[in-house]
Amino acid sequence: MSKFKAGDRVELMDDNLEGRVEKITSDFITVRTTEGFLMDFPEADLVRIDDEIDEFDLADFDSEQVKQEKKIPKKPSSQRVKPKERNAPPMEVDLHIHQLKVSSKNMSNHEMLNLQLDTARHKLEFAMRKRIQKVVFIHGVGEGVLKMELDYLFSRYSNLKYYDADYKKYGLGATEVYIFQNA
C-alpha cells in the first residue's frame, strides 16, 4: 500500500524536481513534472509536499496546447493611437466685427479691418505657440477685402498652408489654416 495517491504534489529527494502523482504501480510512481513530462520514480525517492497555494493545476496541463499557443504570433498589446491633433476639431476664430467689438459705431472701415487683422495674427501666433494644428478663420463673404488681407497675412508664414474651409459647415466665408508642427 503506497503512502501516495493520485493528485498528490511530490518532490524528488535528491534533485530539484517536483510534480503531481499521475499513476501508482507496484514498482514505480508516475509523476507529471511541473514542466509537463511524465517520469517514473521509486516510492522511496519521493516526498509529499503539502500545498496550500497551488500555482497551477497540472491535471489541466496540456503540452500540445502550449506548443500551439507558442506558434500563434501574439498581437501587440497596445494599438497605435493616432495623434490627437489629427482628430481634434479645429480652433475657430470669428472675425466678424460684432464678435470682436461691442459697438463699431465710431470706427472707420480701416480701423475695423486693422482690428480684424490684428486679431487674426494674434490668434495664429497663439495657435503656433500652443501647437494647435488647424485654425478656421471665419471672415464672411462681403466684398472680399478681409479675405484678401488674410491671404496676404498667411502667405508671410512658411510653416503653414491655407485653403477654403469646409463648405458644408462654413459656406464661402471661412479659411482653414493648417500649421506644420516642427518635431
RADA-V659421 format. One record per backbone hydrogen bond with DSSP energy under -1.0 kcal/mol. CO is the residue of the C=O (numbers start at 1). NH is the residue of the N-H. E is the energy in kcal/mol with one decimal. If there is no record, write none. Layout:
co:CO nh:NH e:E
co:CO nh:NH e:E
This chain:
co:5 nh:8 e:-2.1
co:8 nh:21 e:-2.5
co:9 nh:49 e:-3.4
co:10 nh:19 e:-2.2
co:11 nh:47 e:-2.2
co:15 nh:17 e:-1.6
co:17 nh:12 e:-2.7
co:18 nh:34 e:-1.8
co:19 nh:10 e:-2.8
co:20 nh:32 e:-2.9
co:21 nh:7 e:-2.7
co:23 nh:30 e:-3.0
co:28 nh:25 e:-2.7
co:29 nh:41 e:-2.0
co:30 nh:22 e:-3.3
co:30 nh:23 e:-1.4
co:31 nh:39 e:-2.8
co:32 nh:20 e:-2.2
co:33 nh:36 e:-2.0
co:37 nh:33 e:-3.1
co:39 nh:31 e:-3.6
co:41 nh:29 e:-2.9
co:42 nh:45 e:-1.7
co:43 nh:46 e:-1.3
co:45 nh:13 e:-2.8
co:47 nh:11 e:-2.5
co:57 nh:60 e:-1.0
co:58 nh:61 e:-1.3
co:62 nh:66 e:-1.6
co:63 nh:67 e:-2.1
co:64 nh:68 e:-2.2
co:65 nh:69 e:-2.3
co:66 nh:70 e:-1.9
co:67 nh:71 e:-1.2
co:68 nh:72 e:-1.3
co:83 nh:86 e:-1.4
co:84 nh:88 e:-1.7
co:91 nh:136 e:-3.6
co:93 nh:138 e:-3.0
co:96 nh:99 e:-1.9
co:97 nh:101 e:-2.2
co:104 nh:107 e:-1.3
co:108 nh:112 e:-2.3
co:109 nh:113 e:-2.5
co:110 nh:114 e:-2.3
co:111 nh:115 e:-2.2
co:112 nh:116 e:-2.4
co:113 nh:117 e:-2.5
co:114 nh:118 e:-2.6
co:115 nh:119 e:-2.4
co:116 nh:120 e:-2.3
co:117 nh:121 e:-2.6
co:118 nh:122 e:-2.6
co:119 nh:123 e:-2.6
co:120 nh:124 e:-2.3
co:121 nh:125 e:-2.5
co:122 nh:126 e:-2.4
co:123 nh:127 e:-2.4
co:124 nh:128 e:-2.0
co:125 nh:129 e:-2.3
co:126 nh:130 e:-2.4
co:127 nh:132 e:-2.9
co:133 nh:179 e:-3.3
co:134 nh:91 e:-2.5
co:135 nh:177 e:-3.4
co:136 nh:93 e:-3.2
co:137 nh:175 e:-2.5
co:138 nh:95 e:-3.1
co:144 nh:148 e:-2.0
co:145 nh:149 e:-2.3
co:146 nh:150 e:-2.5
co:147 nh:151 e:-2.4
co:148 nh:152 e:-1.9
co:149 nh:153 e:-2.4
co:150 nh:154 e:-3.0
co:151 nh:155 e:-1.9
co:153 nh:156 e:-1.1
co:154 nh:157 e:-1.5
co:159 nh:180 e:-2.9
co:161 nh:178 e:-3.2
co:163 nh:176 e:-3.3
co:166 nh:170 e:-2.9
co:167 nh:171 e:-1.8
co:173 nh:139 e:-1.8
co:173 nh:140 e:-2.5
co:174 nh:165 e:-1.9
co:175 nh:137 e:-3.1
co:176 nh:163 e:-2.3
co:177 nh:135 e:-2.3
co:178 nh:161 e:-2.2
